[in-house]
């Protein structure tokens, strides 16, 4: 069985193009070495259309049987990454192929790299397929919802083992370039099948890679080669447009640089982008505005639950100048009537979540105003999901959510299934520890629907989850979509 699975895996590498046919014997020997196997008799049968998950599972079961690894998802993931690296081209080969294709067409280069990232199992297609995705219509457009199921949960043994592992500062974090080729450990994922494309951003070395969890199409990460903290400043806008000029078919955005309003890894300067059009990018301008000194720049308030100023110009330098001005004014802006405070007791609250893109021959920059102030009533943040919605979404509203994609916790899959069962059978939701937090919400939304049955209950619950997320986005808006909110927004614009 080992010989068959090794032949299948090598054939998979050849079929996908990550392994040249001339390296068949070399790759086979690398795999045999991983299993400490001296003998090999090649099976006579020829294989095609290989199911990667099935073959890897067979090889992992063999590794468990031989005592090479424990039978746990953490150890299996470390080991199958080692197996996949036997098939992989070296980083220099990947970089050469990428830039050769880039000379013809940037999109051809990213297509190649994205496919490689999937074929190599760095992006585990068979796990990503498990993610639940749907859309919900709202007054702001079609909102994307996803329940993320592609991150495997560690089992108790692996969690216990991780506590015993000596702490290491190498790599410093999951975004550092030192991750490329790293074998991993029980408390750090293996990255042997990971490849990075070096790029120059703002005259300094950066890296371009894909997210292993792809929340949307070609979800990429662009990161500083140095482990330095995130900071929203003039250079941020320069970096965003440097990337968009390199890859005009991609957008690029940054999380905010303050806790609560900044998701992701604040300790390492990075951006997220991709080949996807979010609801926010499709949202129209609700009110056009003119900013003194920048009359040549198109500007307007976007019809969106968060507070977004969109600016457009064919010369990105004009946008960089204006964005810097907006940021500097916003950092120091206080409007007590609108409960906007630049700082309290020396702690700064105002920052921006920026998103850059190119539309035709025009550059576009969305500046999302953020504020992380907390109160006794809202200890997790005034402009953060309010407590009544924590049963669905309690986590920070970062860049991806800002743009209109809800990334919801895996627990919701089971909870929605249980809710459907309890609703249809007329059982008391409050009696179940896992779902009692949803009881008040269900009592509120159920009267809207008649004739609920097993065929439509999950669709109804999903739509209502989407409506909750829209309310969460409204909570995160510093200026509400009301006459009073828009009036307060204009007070800020008038200060520019």
C-alpha positions, 0 to 999 in steps of 0.5 A: 500500500505504501508503494502504491500511495507513493507512486500516486503522490508522485504522479499527482505532482507530475499531473499538477505540474509542481513536479517535473516528470524528469524528477520522478525517481528523485521525488520517489526517493525523497518520499521513501526517505521520509518513511525510512524505507530502503526498498521500493518496487514500483507498482505496475498499475498506472494512476491518473486523476489522483485524489490528493486527500485520499492519498495523503490519508493513506500515507498518514495512516501508514506513518501512524502505523509505523510509529512515525507520528501520533494519530492527531490532526496536528501531527498529521498536518506537520507530516503531510506538509513534509510529504508535499515538500518532496514534490515542490520546486525550490523557492528560486524556481517558483520566483523565476516562473512567476516573474517570467509570467509577469513579463507577459501579464501580471494576471497570468503570474498570480494565476500560476502562483495561486494554483501552485499554492493550492496544488501544493496543499498549502491551501488545503482545497478539501478543507476550504470546501467545507466552509459554509458560504452564502449571501444576504440582500441588504439595503447596502447591497449583497453581503457575503457570509461565511462560517469558517470550517477550514481551520482544524481544531486541535485535539486535547493531546496536541493542546497538552503537548503544545504547553510542554514545548519550549517557547521559541521566537523563531519564526517571530510570527506567522507572517515572517519570511522565515516561515518559508520552508519551516518544518513547524512544531506542535504549536506552530504550523508547518510551512515546508510547502509554502512559497513567497514572492519577494516584491519591492514596496515603498523601496523596501523588501516585502513578501507576497503570498496567499492566505492558507484559509482563503476567505475569498478568491485569491485572498493574498497577504502582503507583508513587510520582510521585517517584523515591525508593528502595523502603523497607519501613516502616509507610507501606508498609502504609498505601499498600498498603491505600489502594490496595486500598480504592480497587480492592478487586478487586485485590491489591497487593504490594511487593518487598522493599527489599534486594538478592537478596531484592528483585527489580524496580527498587529505586531507585523506590518502587513496588508490583505488583498485579492481578486474579489469585488466586495459589497463595499466596493460596489456600494455607490457614493451617497453624497459627493463632497469637495475638499479644499485644496483637492478640488481635482479629486473626486470624493464622497461619502459611501452608502455603507454601514461603516463610515467611508470616505471614497476618493478617486483620481488618475494620479495616485499621488493626489490620493496619497496626499489627501489620505494623509491629510484626512488621517492627520485630521481624523487622528486629532478630531473630537466631536463630543456631540457624536461621541467621537473622542480623539483620545481619553487619558492619553490613549488614542482612539481614532484611526483608519482602515484603508482599501486601495484598488484600480478601476479602469484607469482610475485609482480609488481609495476607501478610507474607513473611519474607525474609533476604539473607545470603550464605555461601561455599557460597551466594555468591548468597544462602542463601535464594535458588535454590541452585546445583543449580537455576540451570540453570532459575532463577538470578534473584532471587525477587521478589514475583511468584515469592513468590506462586507464579508462576515467571517463567523466562528465554526461553532455556528454550524452546529448551533444553527443545526441544533436551532433548526431541530429545536424550532421544528420540534417545538423544544425549549431552546433555553434548555440547551447549554449550546444554543440558549444564547440564541433564544431571545433572537429566535423569539424575535425573528420567528414570528416573521415566518410561517410554514417553517419546515426541514426544507427551509429552516436553515435558509431562514436561519442563514438569512437572519444571521446575515441580518445580524451581521448587517447590524454588527456593521452598523454598530461599527460605524462611527457615524450612523446612516441617519440624518443626525449621523450624516450631519455629524459626518459632514462636520468632520468633512468640513474640518478637512 
